[in-house]
Amino acid sequence: MDFQEFLQFVPKLIVANLPATAAHAKMAPLERLANLENPSFANKNPRTAAVLMLCYPKNGLTHLVLIVRNSYKGVHSAQIAFPGGKYEKEDANFAATAIRETYEEVGIHPDKIEIVKSFTEVYIPPSNFMVYPYLGICSEEITFSPDPLEVAEIIELPLATFLSDTLIVTTQMQTSYANSIDVPAFEIESHIVWGATAMMLSELKEVFVSAFNS
């Protein structure tokens, strides 16, 4: 989609209803469905984080950025994610967390980012994090400067490709709670995107489709 055309839909995106659990459930591993339907975090005291779902122009077309995390000893090693990270007490709010972490991870200056809308938070059981996603826009082409300690690769996903149902697959994964399970996922440039990021992408996709078709 042409970026200038995309910008014309931003007012519709701002007021769009969030499908929340209904969208998350479409891309949630089976083991997480019960948690989605009956969430209870009273005794879990989850840590908090925020991520940025950033749209920007590349060669005049709208793109969405994802990162491949570096390999490390942790449950999210080498996974595909949105730029983002842990909330710090210096952050004014979760949106500020998403912007700060995006700057630290991929080098986009905060002044270039406009927050458009907050999306539905996602709880991640293996790491006990509650993650708050935000849709943002950068109105100019981006030269990424990834932090080599955190980011192994940048994925620049054309919006038109993201909206295609051909990206959705079912694949077998080894997880922190099962040796081998079938999970719904997005297959993007040979990368398998599943779990929390896939759930966020599912809600984002539904909001986009609704706004573009209304």
N, C-alpha and C positions, 0 to 999 in steps of 0.2 A: 504493500500500500504506500502511495506517495505520502511523504511526511506532512506536507501542507494540507492534504486531505485529512490525514489523521488528526491534525490539530483542530479541525472543524468539529470533530466528534468529542473533544474534551469536555464541553459543557454537559453532554449526555452522560459521559463517564462519571462526572462528579456527582450527579444525582441518581445514578443507577443503583438499583437494589442489589444487595450482595446475596448470592445463593448459598453461601456459607457451607454448612454441613452437607447439603445435598450435592454440592460440587466437589467438596473434599472426598466424600464417600466414593465417588466414581474412580478415584485414583489411589484410594487407601488400601494398603495390605489388609487381607481378611482379618488378621489379628487385631487391627486397630478399629474395626467397625464398631465393636461394642463400646469402646472408649468414646467414639464420636457421638454415639446415640445417648450415652449416659455419662457425660463428663463429670469427673469429681477430682478436684485438685486440692481439696482442703488439707489433706495430710501430706501432700507431696512437696509443697513449698518450692515450686519450680523456679529456676533462674530465668531471667528474661533476656531477650535478644530482639533485634529488628533487622529486616532485610529490605533492599530496594529493588523493585521491579522497574527498571529504567528503560524507557523508550527514547530513541534518538534517531537522527537521520544518518544514513550512510549511502552515498551516491544518490541522494534524493529520496530513498526509500526508508520506511520505518523499520527499525531493528530493536531487538530486546537483548540485553546482555546477561549472560550467565558466566560463571567461573568454574573451573575444575580445581578443586582444592588439592594442595600437596598431600603426599602420603605422610602419615605420622601415626603414632600410637594413640588411636582414638576411634570412636564409633563412626565419625564422619570422614575418615581418611579417604582421600582421592574421590570424594563424591562431587557431583555437579550441584551447584547451588546458585542462589542470587548473592551478589555482594552484600555483606552485612556481618553482624557479630553481636557480642555481648553489650548489654546496657551498662553504662558507667555512671556513677553518681554525678559526674560533671555534666551529663547530657540533660538538656532541658526537658526532653520527652523522648518517646521512642522514635519519632520521625528524625530527631536530631541524631539519635544513635545510628539509624540507617544511613544518613548522609555522611556522618563522620567515618563510619566503617567503610563506606564506598570510596571515600577519598583515600583512606589508608590502604585499602586493598587494590584498587585499580586506578587511583590517581586522578579522579574527576573532582575538580574544585567545588566546594559547596555552593559558591556563588552561581555556578552554572546549572544547578539542580533546582527544579520546581516540584514540590510535592503536590500531587493532584488529589490523591484519595488514599485513605487507609482501607485495608482489606481485613478479612477475618483472620484472627490469630490461629496458630496451629501449635498443638502440643506435641513434643517429640519425646516419647517415653524412654528410649535408650539413654539419652543424655539429660533427661528431666529439664528441658528448656521449653518455655512458652515463647514462640516467635511471632512478632508483629510485622506483617508485610505492608509496604507502602508502594503505591504506583507513583513514579516520578517521571519527569520529562527533562531532557537536555535538548535545547533547540538548535544546537550546532553540532557539527561532526566532531567526533571524539578521537583523540589520540590517547590510547590507554597506556598507563604506566604501572603494570602490575607489580605488587610486592612479591619478590621471588621466594620469600619465606612462607607465604601463605597461598599463592596462586600459581598453579602449574600451567594453566592455559586459559585464554579468553575465548568464549563462544559468542559470536555475533549472529543472532538468530533473526532472519527476516520475519517480519510480522505475518506476511502472507503464508510463509511456511509453517509458522506456529499455529495458525488457524486451520490448517489442513488436518483432517482426521487420520491421514496416513501415518502421522507420527506416533499414534497410540498403538502400543503392543502389550502383550502379556509375556513376561519373561521369568525365568527361574533365578532366584537370588539366594545367596547365603547371607543371613542377617545376624544381628546380635542375639536374637531370640529363636532362631530356627536355622538348621543346617541347609535346608533347601525348601523354598516356598515359591509358589507362583504369585507374582505381583503385577498389577497394571503399571505401565510406565510410558514415558515419552522416549522415543529413540531419536536423538538429535545428533547429527554428524557422527554416527557410530557410538555415541555415548548413551548410556541408559540412565534416564532421570526418573527416579522413583521416590517413594516416601513423602516427606514433608514438602520438598520442592515441587514434586509432581502434583500434590494436593493444592498448593498455591497456584501453580500454573493452570490447573483445572478451573479454579474460581476465576482467575484472570481471563481465561479464554471465554468462559460463559458471559462475563460482563462485557467483553469486547464484542462478541457476536450479537448480544442483545442490543448494545448501543449502535452498532453498525447497521443493524437490520430494522431499527425502529424509525 
